């Protein structure tokens, strides 16, 4: 009787571990997606900054 009892107690634990692993995977995916978005935004801002640095100064443009 004890062996049947221990099996019923042990079986829910792996299911809980599996659900935690699934939640952890979703969390990792969200973090990776956010990191990718931030990297894209940083590249966009770097390109924009490079364009601004290539522009003439405002005072030079105003003189013309």
ABEGO torsion letter per residue (X at the ends): XAAAAAAAAAAAAAAAAAAAAAAAAAAAAAAAAAAAAAAAAAAAAAAAAAAAAABBBAAAAAAX
